[in-house]
Amino acid sequence: MSVRPVSLPRRIARLARLLLHFVRGRRIVRTRFAQLDDTGQDAEIAQWSQQLLALLGIEVELHGERDARPARCMVVANHLSWLDIFVIHAHRPGVFVAKAEIRDWPLLGALVRDVGTLFIERGSRTDARRANERITATLTAGRAVAVFPEGSTTTGHCVAHFHAALLQPAIDAQAALLPVGLWYRAFTGEQARAALDVDDMSFMQSLWRIVAQPGLIAELHFTSPLATQGANRRTLARNAEAAIAHALNLPLPHRHTETPGDLPAAPRSVARPIHSPYPDPAD
């Protein structure tokens, strides 16, 4: 069953409402965000993100142990789209780690910068070390941090290799790791490819594809938290990959480390990650 795209006038109306919503977000950040404590800031972020998703016609389905969130926590997720940030923010707000290019995106860049997003320069070991120090300090202060260890977006048909270096701050801060799986589907049931952000697509190109959809469903799959005390970061990365792959019924990038009983059944297909910013393939 095919679904007709939204008409041009409705797309333009959606974009106009979104622009007003981004303006409102900037006003909140500039006028009172700094006066709020972490709990208050998280509440504002969650509410604004929920409203953004509603304006885009995106429904969120929660699966798994959604109430499992340790006091000190790093959220790790597979990465499909810029929408991932707001889907997670709507239900597990905190501080995100993102690629530095997002700072320059129209509408989105200034807003995510002003709410405290931690940015990493592509391919810079020095900047990655500095970012890890900031992540550790944020976790130690009790604020949740969310990262995409795949390093970039994928087409979503497998869980790509998790770069273990980004998980080191969770070990240093003795923060639990909370693997979360993301998947987007259309109301007809198939994968919602319009939500995917791949092949160097610009933010505005992606946004135009999304507002053309009558609606989408974002699946958010919570798994059990992983303890990090005394853990090896590579082992932790493989365990987080496996938890997300199991939740989404997707294949893993490290098949040789798994037993047949560990692998998810009936994998869809293997897809490569797009443009990883991390310099060390071993991590």
Helices and strands as residue ranges (DSSP letters): H 8-31, G 33-35, H 38-55, E 58-64, E 73-77, H 83-89, E 95-99, G 100-104, H 108-114, E 118-120, H 125-140, E 145-147, G 164-167, H 168-172, E 176-186, G 193-195, H 203-211, E 216-222, H 233-248, G 255-257, G 260-262
